[in-house]
Structures are given as C-alpha cells and as structure tokens.
Amino acid sequence: MVFAVIFFTAQISVGKGINWGLYALVLSANMTTSWVKYIRLRRNNYELAIAIAYTILVFVMSGYHIYNLIMSSAIL
C-alpha cells in the first residue's frame, strides 16, 4: 500500500494526472479490513457502514479507471 501511495503521488506530481486504479487499490485494503472486522469480529453497524462506503468508493474508482482506459485507447 505504501508503494501504491508513492506511485500515485509521483504520477500526480509529474503532471500525468490521477491514476484512479492505484487509488482503488489503496482503498481496497481498507475495504477488506472493514469487511473482516464486521463479519469475523462481529463488530457493530458502524463497521458495516464504513465497509459499504469503501466498497462503493472502490467500485466507482475502478469504473472510472476502466472508463479512462477505454476512452484513451488507440484501438478505438
């Protein structure tokens, strides 16, 4: 995760834009942790809300990354 954040920051700082795929990877670790806390450790509904929020963010960022890949494709 640390390397993903470093790569994400480096890409923004050199002017290549935001790589939403890297950001989705970073958040997916938090998403997984939240789901494990809720399911395995029988945590409260707060963990469920956090897990759902992370899941939505990961899906949105993954979708946006795939959309950017399709739109910038040289094949199309």
MOPAC internal coordinates of N, CA, C and O (Angstrom, degrees):
PM7 1SCF
backbone

  N    0.0000 0     0.00 0     0.00 0    0    0    0
  C    1.4451 1     0.00 0     0.00 0    1    0    0
  C    1.5214 1   111.20 1     0.00 0    2    1    0
  O    1.2310 1   120.59 1   143.88 1    3    2    1
  N    1.3184 1   116.47 1   -36.12 1    3    2    1
  C    1.4618 1   119.63 1  -179.54 1    5    3    2
  C    1.5246 1   110.29 1   -63.50 1    6    5    3
  O    1.2310 1   120.53 1   136.40 1    7    6    5
  N    1.3319 1   116.59 1   -43.60 1    7    6    5
  C    1.4555 1   119.52 1   178.57 1    9    7    6
  C    1.5294 1   111.48 1   -65.03 1   10    9    7
  O    1.2310 1   119.91 1   142.82 1   11   10    9
  N    1.2968 1   117.78 1   -37.18 1   11   10    9
  C    1.4648 1   119.97 1   178.06 1   13   11   10
  C    1.5175 1   110.92 1   -62.63 1   14   13   11
  O    1.2310 1   120.06 1   139.26 1   15   14   13
  N    1.3250 1   117.48 1   -40.74 1   15   14   13
  C    1.4648 1   120.93 1   177.74 1   17   15   14
  C    1.5304 1   109.98 1   -66.77 1   18   17   15
  O    1.2310 1   120.10 1   139.70 1   19   18   17
  N    1.3229 1   117.42 1   -40.30 1   19   18   17
  C    1.4650 1   120.67 1   178.23 1   21   19   18
  C    1.5289 1   110.17 1   -63.00 1   22   21   19
  O    1.2310 1   120.20 1   134.30 1   23   22   21
  N    1.3250 1   117.23 1   -45.70 1   23   22   21
  C    1.4601 1   120.56 1   179.49 1   25   23   22
  C    1.5215 1   111.45 1   -64.63 1   26   25   23
  O    1.2310 1   120.50 1   140.34 1   27   26   25
  N    1.3262 1   116.65 1   -39.66 1   27   26   25
  C    1.4593 1   121.71 1   178.49 1   29   27   26
  C    1.5232 1   110.11 1   -61.43 1   30   29   27
  O    1.2310 1   120.36 1   133.70 1   31   30   29
  N    1.3222 1   116.92 1   -46.30 1   31   30   29
  C    1.4603 1   122.20 1  -179.49 1   33   31   30
  C    1.5240 1   110.86 1   -66.74 1   34   33   31
  O    1.2310 1   120.58 1   139.00 1   35   34   33
  N    1.3214 1   116.49 1   -41.00 1   35   34   33
  C    1.4640 1   119.77 1   179.66 1   37   35   34
  C    1.5195 1   111.15 1   -64.17 1   38   37   35
  O    1.2310 1   119.74 1   139.81 1   39   38   37
  N    1.3087 1   118.10 1   -40.19 1   39   38   37
  C    1.4518 1   121.24 1  -179.53 1   41   39   38
  C    1.5181 1   111.06 1   -64.80 1   42   41   39
  O    1.2310 1   120.14 1   140.39 1   43   42   41
  N    1.3114 1   117.34 1   -39.61 1   43   42   41
  C    1.4640 1   120.24 1   178.24 1   45   43   42
  C    1.5252 1   110.48 1   -68.49 1   46   45   43
  O    1.2310 1   120.29 1   138.90 1   47   46   45
  N    1.3312 1   117.04 1   -41.10 1   47   46   45
  C    1.4645 1   120.43 1  -175.15 1   49   47   46
  C    1.5278 1   112.92 1   -70.21 1   50   49   47
  O    1.2310 1   119.13 1   153.49 1   51   50   49
  N    1.3220 1   119.27 1   -26.51 1   51   50   49
  C    1.4662 1   120.35 1   177.48 1   53   51   50
  C    1.5292 1   112.20 1   -90.06 1   54   53   51
  O    1.2310 1   120.40 1  -176.70 1   55   54   53
  N    1.3116 1   116.85 1     3.30 1   55   54   53
  C    1.4525 1   120.71 1   173.63 1   57   55   54
  C    1.5137 1   115.28 1    85.50 1   58   57   55
  O    1.2310 1   119.64 1  -158.99 1   59   58   57
  N    1.3116 1   118.30 1    21.01 1   59   58   57
  C    1.4709 1   121.39 1  -179.63 1   61   59   58
  C    1.5288 1   112.25 1   -91.48 1   62   61   59
  O    1.2310 1   120.02 1  -175.81 1   63   62   61
  N    1.3174 1   117.57 1     4.19 1   63   62   61
  C    1.4537 1   120.29 1   179.40 1   65   63   62
  C    1.5185 1   112.56 1    86.28 1   66   65   63
  O    1.2310 1   121.36 1     6.20 1   67   66   65
  N    1.3033 1   115.01 1  -173.80 1   67   66   65
  C    1.4597 1   121.34 1  -176.85 1   69   67   66
  C    1.5172 1   109.38 1   -95.06 1   70   69   67
  O    1.2310 1   120.75 1   -50.68 1   71   70   69
  N    1.3207 1   116.17 1   129.32 1   71   70   69
  C    1.4565 1   121.78 1   174.45 1   73   71   70
  C    1.5302 1   106.76 1   -96.06 1   74   73   71
  O    1.2310 1   121.04 1   -81.70 1   75   74   73
  N    1.3105 1   115.61 1    98.30 1   75   74   73
  C    1.4593 1   120.59 1  -175.85 1   77   75   74
  C    1.5219 1   111.89 1   -66.14 1   78   77   75
  O    1.2310 1   119.91 1   155.74 1   79   78   77
  N    1.3223 1   117.77 1   -24.26 1   79   78   77
  C    1.4593 1   121.53 1   178.00 1   81   79   78
  C    1.5152 1   111.98 1   -65.09 1   82   81   79
  O    1.2310 1   120.26 1   137.90 1   83   82   81
  N    1.3280 1   117.11 1   -42.10 1   83   82   81
  C    1.4692 1   119.97 1   176.84 1   85   83   82
  C    1.5249 1   110.92 1   -64.42 1   86   85   83
  O    1.2310 1   120.73 1   139.33 1   87   86   85
  N    1.3149 1   116.21 1   -40.67 1   87   86   85
  C    1.4573 1   119.47 1  -179.76 1   89   87   86
  C    1.5276 1   110.48 1   -66.64 1   90   89   87
  O    1.2310 1   120.22 1   143.24 1   91   90   89
  N    1.3136 1   117.18 1   -36.76 1   91   90   89
  C    1.4655 1   120.69 1   176.38 1   93   91   90
  C    1.5248 1   110.40 1   -64.34 1   94   93   91
  O    1.2310 1   120.10 1   142.01 1   95   94   93
  N    1.3291 1   117.42 1   -37.99 1   95   94   93
  C    1.4687 1   120.35 1   177.02 1   97   95   94
  C    1.5146 1   111.77 1   -64.01 1   98   97   95
  O    1.2310 1   120.22 1   137.62 1   99   98   97
  N    1.3044 1   117.19 1   -42.38 1   99   98   97
  C    1.4606 1   120.76 1   179.54 1  101   99   98
  C    1.5286 1   110.27 1   -62.84 1  102  101   99
  O    1.2310 1   120.33 1   135.36 1  103  102  101
  N    1.3123 1   116.97 1   -44.64 1  103  102  101
  C    1.4639 1   120.29 1  -179.03 1  105  103  102
  C    1.5241 1   112.87 1   -73.03 1  106  105  103
  O    1.2310 1   120.17 1   156.67 1  107  106  105
  N    1.3286 1   117.29 1   -23.33 1  107  106  105
  C    1.4618 1   119.16 1  -179.47 1  109  107  106
  C    1.5272 1   111.91 1   -66.63 1  110  109  107
  O    1.2310 1   120.09 1   150.33 1  111  110  109
  N    1.3157 1   117.44 1   -29.67 1  111  110  109
  C    1.4683 1   119.77 1   175.73 1  113  111  110
  C    1.5306 1   110.42 1   -66.12 1  114  113  111
  O    1.2310 1   120.56 1   136.95 1  115  114  113
  N    1.3197 1   116.53 1   -43.05 1  115  114  113
  C    1.4708 1   120.19 1   176.43 1  117  115  114
  C    1.5210 1   111.30 1   -65.57 1  118  117  115
  O    1.2310 1   120.69 1   142.66 1  119  118  117
  N    1.3210 1   116.28 1   -37.34 1  119  118  117
  C    1.4602 1   120.74 1   178.11 1  121  119  118
  C    1.5272 1   110.05 1   -61.37 1  122  121  119
  O    1.2310 1   120.59 1   132.51 1  123  122  121
  N    1.3203 1   116.48 1   -47.49 1  123  122  121
  C    1.4597 1   120.65 1  -179.44 1  125  123  122
  C    1.5199 1   111.64 1   -62.49 1  126  125  123
  O    1.2310 1   120.59 1   136.79 1  127  126  125
  N    1.3202 1   116.48 1   -43.21 1  127  126  125
  C    1.4645 1   120.55 1   178.59 1  129  127  126
  C    1.5208 1   111.49 1   -60.47 1  130  129  127
  O    1.2310 1   120.62 1   137.38 1  131  130  129
  N    1.3124 1   116.42 1   -42.62 1  131  130  129
  C    1.4662 1   120.01 1  -179.80 1  133  131  130
  C    1.5227 1   111.54 1   -65.48 1  134  133  131
  O    1.2310 1   120.02 1   138.46 1  135  134  133
  N    1.3466 1   117.56 1   -41.54 1  135  134  133
  C    1.4613 1   119.77 1   177.86 1  137  135  134
  C    1.5195 1   111.43 1   -64.71 1  138  137  135
  O    1.2310 1   119.99 1   140.93 1  139  138  137
  N    1.3288 1   117.62 1   -39.07 1  139  138  137
  C    1.4595 1   120.57 1   178.82 1  141  139  138
  C    1.5218 1   110.51 1   -65.72 1  142  141  139
  O    1.2310 1   120.20 1   137.31 1  143  142  141
  N    1.3238 1   117.22 1   -42.69 1  143  142  141
  C    1.4663 1   120.29 1   177.51 1  145  143  142
  C    1.5231 1   111.00 1   -59.65 1  146  145  143
  O    1.2310 1   120.82 1   138.03 1  147  146  145
  N    1.3322 1   116.05 1   -41.97 1  147  146  145
  C    1.4567 1   118.85 1  -177.78 1  149  147  146
  C    1.5288 1   111.85 1   -71.51 1  150  149  147
  O    1.2310 1   119.94 1   134.59 1  151  150  149
  N    1.3191 1   117.72 1   -45.41 1  151  150  149
  C    1.4683 1   120.89 1  -173.34 1  153  151  150
  C    1.5248 1   112.20 1   -80.76 1  154  153  151
  O    1.2310 1   120.35 1   127.13 1  155  154  153
  N    1.3102 1   116.93 1   -52.87 1  155  154  153
  C    1.4677 1   120.46 1  -173.00 1  157  155  154
  C    1.5213 1   113.59 1   -79.60 1  158  157  155
  O    1.2310 1   120.61 1   140.51 1  159  158  157
  N    1.3154 1   116.44 1   -39.49 1  159  158  157
  C    1.4641 1   120.05 1  -176.23 1  161  159  158
  C    1.5192 1   112.79 1   -92.91 1  162  161  159
  O    1.2310 1   120.74 1  -179.28 1  163  162  161
  N    1.3256 1   116.19 1     0.72 1  163  162  161
  C    1.4660 1   122.13 1   178.36 1  165  163  162
  C    1.5390 1   111.88 1    54.06 1  166  165  163
  O    1.2310 1   122.22 1  -130.77 1  167  166  165
  N    1.3320 1   113.36 1    49.23 1  167  166  165
  C    1.4587 1   118.57 1   179.37 1  169  167  166
  C    1.5168 1   110.28 1   -76.95 1  170  169  167
  O    1.2310 1   120.56 1    -1.89 1  171  170  169
  N    1.3163 1   116.53 1   178.11 1  171  170  169
  C    1.4625 1   122.32 1  -174.39 1  173  171  170
  C    1.5290 1   112.49 1   -79.77 1  174  173  171
  O    1.2310 1   121.14 1     4.07 1  175  174  173
  N    1.3100 1   115.43 1  -175.93 1  175  174  173
  C    1.4612 1   121.58 1  -177.33 1  177  175  174
  C    1.5262 1   112.43 1   -70.04 1  178  177  175
  O    1.2310 1   120.11 1   160.67 1  179  178  177
  N    1.3294 1   117.40 1   -19.33 1  179  178  177
  C    1.4589 1   120.58 1   175.69 1  181  179  178
  C    1.5216 1   110.00 1   -61.36 1  182  181  179
  O    1.2310 1   120.09 1   137.32 1  183  182  181
  N    1.3256 1   117.44 1   -42.68 1  183  182  181
  C    1.4677 1   121.11 1   177.99 1  185  183  182
  C    1.5226 1   110.95 1   -64.34 1  186  185  183
  O    1.2310 1   120.16 1   144.08 1  187  186  185
  N    1.3221 1   117.30 1   -35.92 1  187  186  185
  C    1.4615 1   120.97 1   176.72 1  189  187  186
  C    1.5247 1   110.32 1   -63.21 1  190  189  187
  O    1.2310 1   120.34 1   135.45 1  191  190  189
  N    1.3168 1   116.95 1   -44.55 1  191  190  189
  C    1.4644 1   120.69 1   179.78 1  193  191  190
  C    1.5232 1   110.99 1   -63.58 1  194  193  191
  O    1.2310 1   120.24 1   138.15 1  195  194  193
  N    1.3095 1   117.15 1   -41.85 1  195  194  193
  C    1.4588 1   121.02 1   178.72 1  197  195  194
  C    1.5292 1   110.15 1   -65.36 1  198  197  195
  O    1.2310 1   120.27 1   137.17 1  199  198  197
  N    1.3338 1   117.10 1   -42.83 1  199  198  197
  C    1.4645 1   120.93 1   179.46 1  201  199  198
  C    1.5254 1   111.26 1   -62.27 1  202  201  199
  O    1.2310 1   120.35 1   137.81 1  203  202  201
  N    1.3178 1   116.93 1   -42.19 1  203  202  201
  C    1.4619 1   120.52 1   178.49 1  205  203  202
  C    1.5241 1   110.78 1   -65.49 1  206  205  203
  O    1.2310 1   120.34 1   138.64 1  207  206  205
  N    1.3330 1   116.96 1   -41.36 1  207  206  205
  C    1.4632 1   120.43 1   179.00 1  209  207  206
  C    1.5272 1   111.30 1   -62.77 1  210  209  207
  O    1.2310 1   120.42 1   134.65 1  211  210  209
  N    1.3330 1   116.81 1   -45.35 1  211  210  209
  C    1.4637 1   119.80 1   177.34 1  213  211  210
  C    1.5276 1   111.47 1   -62.55 1  214  213  211
  O    1.2310 1   120.42 1   140.52 1  215  214  213
  N    1.3163 1   116.80 1   -39.48 1  215  214  213
  C    1.4655 1   120.75 1   179.86 1  217  215  214
  C    1.5249 1   110.59 1   -62.74 1  218  217  215
  O    1.2310 1   120.41 1   135.84 1  219  218  217
  N    1.3171 1   116.83 1   -44.16 1  219  218  217
  C    1.4595 1   120.75 1   178.46 1  221  219  218
  C    1.5282 1   110.50 1   -62.43 1  222  221  219
  O    1.2310 1   120.47 1   135.87 1  223  222  221
  N    1.3365 1   116.71 1   -44.13 1  223  222  221
  C    1.4628 1   120.06 1   179.11 1  225  223  222
  C    1.5271 1   112.05 1   -62.05 1  226  225  223
  O    1.2310 1   120.54 1   137.64 1  227  226  225
  N    1.3238 1   116.58 1   -42.36 1  227  226  225
  C    1.4676 1   120.12 1  -179.93 1  229  227  226
  C    1.5198 1   110.41 1   -64.21 1  230  229  227
  O    1.2310 1   120.04 1   136.69 1  231  230  229
  N    1.3257 1   117.53 1   -43.31 1  231  230  229
  C    1.4636 1   119.93 1   179.50 1  233  231  230
  C    1.5298 1   111.93 1   -66.30 1  234  233  231
  O    1.2310 1   120.15 1   139.73 1  235  234  233
  N    1.3164 1   117.32 1   -40.27 1  235  234  233
  C    1.4669 1   120.29 1   179.56 1  237  235  234
  C    1.5255 1   110.47 1   -65.85 1  238  237  235
  O    1.2310 1   120.30 1   134.04 1  239  238  237
  N    1.3227 1   117.04 1   -45.96 1  239  238  237
  C    1.4646 1   119.93 1  -179.45 1  241  239  238
  C    1.5270 1   111.82 1   -68.12 1  242  241  239
  O    1.2310 1   120.16 1   143.52 1  243  242  241
  N    1.3210 1   117.31 1   -36.48 1  243  242  241
  C    1.4611 1   120.17 1   176.09 1  245  243  242
  C    1.5212 1   110.76 1   -65.45 1  246  245  243
  O    1.2310 1   120.65 1   137.06 1  247  246  245
  N    1.3220 1   116.36 1   -42.94 1  247  246  245
  C    1.4546 1   120.54 1   177.82 1  249  247  246
  C    1.5147 1   112.17 1   -63.07 1  250  249  247
  O    1.2310 1   120.64 1   138.65 1  251  250  249
  N    1.3169 1   116.37 1   -41.35 1  251  250  249
  C    1.4594 1   119.85 1   179.23 1  253  251  250
  C    1.5243 1   110.56 1   -66.59 1  254  253  251
  O    1.2310 1   120.28 1   142.36 1  255  254  253
  N    1.3246 1   117.07 1   -37.64 1  255  254  253
  C    1.4658 1   120.97 1   177.52 1  257  255  254
  C    1.5288 1   110.46 1   -63.86 1  258  257  255
  O    1.2310 1   120.10 1   134.64 1  259  258  257
  N    1.3120 1   117.41 1   -45.36 1  259  258  257
  C    1.4658 1   121.12 1   178.97 1  261  259  258
  C    1.5283 1   110.45 1   -64.64 1  262  261  259
  O    1.2310 1   120.43 1   139.82 1  263  262  261
  N    1.3204 1   116.78 1   -40.18 1  263  262  261
  C    1.4608 1   120.82 1   177.21 1  265  263  262
  C    1.5313 1   110.75 1   -60.50 1  266  265  263
  O    1.2310 1   120.13 1   135.23 1  267  266  265
  N    1.3332 1   117.35 1   -44.77 1  267  266  265
  C    1.4735 1   120.99 1   178.50 1  269  267  266
  C    1.5236 1   110.99 1   -63.35 1  270  269  267
  O    1.2310 1   120.15 1   142.41 1  271  270  269
  N    1.3271 1   117.31 1   -37.59 1  271  270  269
  C    1.4633 1   120.16 1   178.20 1  273  271  270
  C    1.5262 1   111.09 1   -64.80 1  274  273  271
  O    1.2310 1   120.48 1   138.43 1  275  274  273
  N    1.3155 1   116.68 1   -41.57 1  275  274  273
  C    1.4566 1   120.64 1  -179.66 1  277  275  274
  C    1.5201 1   111.01 1   -67.71 1  278  277  275
  O    1.2310 1   120.37 1   137.35 1  279  278  277
  N    1.3276 1   116.90 1   -42.65 1  279  278  277
  C    1.4606 1   120.64 1  -177.57 1  281  279  278
  C    1.5333 1   112.41 1   -70.90 1  282  281  279
  O    1.2310 1   119.78 1   151.70 1  283  282  281
  N    1.3083 1   118.03 1   -28.30 1  283  282  281
  C    1.4674 1   119.90 1  -179.50 1  285  283  282
  C    1.5251 1   112.41 1   -96.44 1  286  285  283
  O    1.2310 1   120.28 1  -173.28 1  287  286  285
  N    1.3015 1   117.07 1     6.72 1  287  286  285
  C    1.4547 1   121.12 1  -179.01 1  289  287  286
  C    1.5248 1   111.10 1   -68.43 1  290  289  287
  O    1.2310 1   120.88 1   -42.88 1  291  290  289
  N    1.3150 1   115.93 1   137.12 1  291  290  289
  C    1.4635 1   121.15 1   178.42 1  293  291  290
  C    1.5212 1   111.40 1   -76.25 1  294  293  291
  O    1.2310 1   120.40 1   162.02 1  295  294  293
  N    1.3131 1   116.84 1   -17.98 1  295  294  293
  C    1.4603 1   121.07 1  -179.05 1  297  295  294
  C    1.5281 1   110.47 1   -71.13 1  298  297  295
  O    1.2310 1   120.46 1   140.54 1  299  298  297
  N    1.3301 1   116.73 1   -39.46 1  299  298  297
  C    1.4625 1   120.07 1  -178.95 1  301  299  298
  C    1.4888 1   108.07 1   -78.65 1  302  301  299
  O    1.2310 1   120.10 1   180.00 1  303  302  301

